Amino acid sequence: MGEVINLRLARKQRARAEAAVRADQNRPMFGRTAAEKAAEAAVKARVDGTLDGAWLDSPTSGDRSE
């Protein structure tokens, strides 16, 4: 015969495991200090500015094939 288990406890253990997985996924997004967020925003702004400055044609000039 198989092992007798308490279904209520099994459901709670499964819910705890799912919550732990969800917490692991959310930690990188929400578990950062304000300084870390500001530093990442500054890096992103610098990279975006570099990319925007490298346009050969203005992106607002439209399609010239018309």
Buried (B, 14 or more C-beta within 10 A) or exposed (E): EEEEEEEEEEEEEEEEEEEEEEEEEEEEEEEEEEEEEEEEEEEEEEEEEEEEEEEEEEEEEEEEEE
